[in-house]
Amino acid sequence: MGKESAIPVENESGSPTMRTAETLLRILPMALCVAALVIMLKDSETTDYGSLSYSDLGAFRYLVHASGVCAGYSLLSAVVAAVPRPSTMSRAWAFFLLDQLLTYIILAAASISTEVVFLAYKGDVSITWSQTCGSYGGFCRKATASIAITFVVTLCYVGLSLISSYRLFSKYDAPIAYTNKGVEAAIFQSS
Amino acid sequence: MGKESAIPVENESGSPTMRTAETLLRILPMALCVAALVIMLKDSETTDYGSLSYSDLGAFRYLVHASGVCAGYSLLSAVVAAVPRPSTMSRAWAFFLLDQLLTYIILAAASISTEVVFLAYKGDVSITWSQTCGSYGGFCRKATASIAITFVVTLCYVGLSLISSYRLFSKYDAPIAYTNKGVEAAIFQSS
């Protein structure tokens, strides 16, 4: 039994096709994160009413930071995933936890920025928040583009966390199955 | 090989302790969702400046809907998890996908409501959004309480999606391991 559970751990990342696919799926959100980051960083507009920059809004500052962290992690994890080496349990756990965490961070960034752009377009009469996009149309359009890209990144990360949870948990046996396999092994040996 | 993979699927939800633990972990977010829902629904304040209700803000309306859906799903899934019956692959996939979806929905609801309360407390000078909580202090405190509960629900769902992904993917073998097992089975049979 010991040997049987050791073999899949060593060979798990062996398929070159699967490794290439995962590496590409990690490089794609990196490129998208950089794009979202650059668009948001360059997003400022000066009109007759004054000037507005992304840094005036907390949600957009958070989006920039989240995109930066996401781009960095995507690059690092792509490099790690590309190198053919034995996959260990701790590496699978690290990928799983970090992928999950990044998914939540980037989803939160996309959500709160969407809410701010929504409020900036529609305003809110009951709490007297003005329709900022009426004055800063170009600013709002650029912000919307950046947020749309961030949502695509979120989708990539949902897929990546699915893959990494498959990679991690397929190394474990099903909860009760372990006992059954022991019994079957005993039957095999006695026959 | 066919029998070996069939047995764990049938017995997987067999442990009564594990079943009770999962049922309780699904009832807890249900209770919390109902609490967050009720607090938010009763959240309205009338002052000298006018009156403000949760329904005036899109983010809070979304939080109410998300909490309602989450409470309903938590109840249903607790009932399904409590009944001792053979766990099938399709049931494991349904739990996995729905748990993931609910985690993302409830996280988004908590995030955007946090952003709105943050803006209501701090305001934003550059886009002339006023500090609404200066006038409606009680409203903001209740909203904050509801959001805090929603974040606890999010944590519960992060745990639940971890459990359901373990339950699903531990039924699969590791990617390459399948071939190795086939080889081992052949050796077993020939000996």
Boltz contact constraints between the chains, C-beta under 6 A:
constraints:
  - contact:
      token1: [A, 7]
      token2: [B, 180]
      max_distance: 6.0
  - contact:
      token1: [A, 8]
      token2: [B, 174]
      max_distance: 6.0
  - contact:
      token1: [A, 8]
      token2: [B, 177]
      max_distance: 6.0
  - contact:
      token1: [A, 11]
      token2: [B, 176]
      max_distance: 6.0
  - contact:
      token1: [A, 12]
      token2: [B, 174]
      max_distance: 6.0
  - contact:
      token1: [A, 12]
      token2: [B, 175]
      max_distance: 6.0
  - contact:
      token1: [A, 12]
      token2: [B, 176]
      max_distance: 6.0
  - contact:
      token1: [A, 14]
      token2: [B, 176]
      max_distance: 6.0
  - contact:
      token1: [A, 52]
      token2: [B, 126]
      max_distance: 6.0
  - contact:
      token1: [A, 56]
      token2: [B, 126]
      max_distance: 6.0
  - contact:
      token1: [A, 59]
      token2: [B, 115]
      max_distance: 6.0
  - contact:
      token1: [A, 108]
      token2: [B, 111]
      max_distance: 6.0
  - contact:
      token1: [A, 111]
      token2: [B, 108]
      max_distance: 6.0
  - contact:
      token1: [A, 111]
      token2: [B, 111]
      max_distance: 6.0
  - contact:
      token1: [A, 111]
      token2: [B, 112]
      max_distance: 6.0
  - contact:
      token1: [A, 112]
      token2: [B, 111]
      max_distance: 6.0
  - contact:
      token1: [A, 112]
      token2: [B, 112]
      max_distance: 6.0
  - contact:
      token1: [A, 112]
      token2: [B, 115]
      max_distance: 6.0
  - contact:
      token1: [A, 115]
      token2: [B, 59]
      max_distance: 6.0
  - contact:
      token1: [A, 115]
      token2: [B, 112]
      max_distance: 6.0
  - contact:
      token1: [A, 115]
      token2: [B, 115]
      max_distance: 6.0
  - contact:
      token1: [A, 126]
      token2: [B, 52]
      max_distance: 6.0
  - contact:
      token1: [A, 126]
      token2: [B, 56]
      max_distance: 6.0
  - contact:
      token1: [A, 127]
      token2: [B, 132]
      max_distance: 6.0
  - contact:
      token1: [A, 128]
      token2: [B, 130]
      max_distance: 6.0
  - contact:
      token1: [A, 129]
      token2: [B, 129]
      max_distance: 6.0
  - contact:
      token1: [A, 130]
      token2: [B, 128]
      max_distance: 6.0
  - contact:
      token1: [A, 132]
      token2: [B, 127]
      max_distance: 6.0
  - contact:
      token1: [A, 165]
      token2: [B, 165]
      max_distance: 6.0
  - contact:
      token1: [A, 165]
      token2: [B, 169]
      max_distance: 6.0
  - contact:
      token1: [A, 166]
      token2: [B, 169]
      max_distance: 6.0
  - contact:
      token1: [A, 169]
      token2: [B, 165]
      max_distance: 6.0
  - contact:
      token1: [A, 169]
      token2: [B, 166]
      max_distance: 6.0
  - contact:
      token1: [A, 169]
      token2: [B, 169]
      max_distance: 6.0
  - contact:
      token1: [A, 169]
      token2: [B, 170]
      max_distance: 6.0
  - contact:
      token1: [A, 170]
      token2: [B, 169]
      max_distance: 6.0
  - contact:
      token1: [A, 170]
      token2: [B, 172]
      max_distance: 6.0
  - contact:
      token1: [A, 170]
      token2: [B, 174]
      max_distance: 6.0
  - contact:
      token1: [A, 171]
      token2: [B, 174]
      max_distance: 6.0
  - contact:
      token1: [A, 172]
      token2: [B, 170]
      max_distance: 6.0
  - contact:
      token1: [A, 174]
      token2: [B, 8]
      max_distance: 6.0
  - contact:
      token1: [A, 174]
      token2: [B, 12]
      max_distance: 6.0
  - contact:
      token1: [A, 174]
      token2: [B, 170]
      max_distance: 6.0
  - contact:
      token1: [A, 174]
      token2: [B, 171]
      max_distance: 6.0
  - contact:
      token1: [A, 175]
      token2: [B, 12]
      max_distance: 6.0
  - contact:
      token1: [A, 176]
      token2: [B, 11]
      max_distance: 6.0
  - contact:
      token1: [A, 176]
      token2: [B, 12]
      max_distance: 6.0
  - contact:
      token1: [A, 176]
      token2: [B, 14]
      max_distance: 6.0
  - contact:
      token1: [A, 177]
      token2: [B, 8]
      max_distance: 6.0
  - contact:
      token1: [A, 180]
      token2: [B, 7]
      max_distance: 6.0
  - contact:
      token1: [A, 188]
      token2: [B, 188]
      max_distance: 6.0
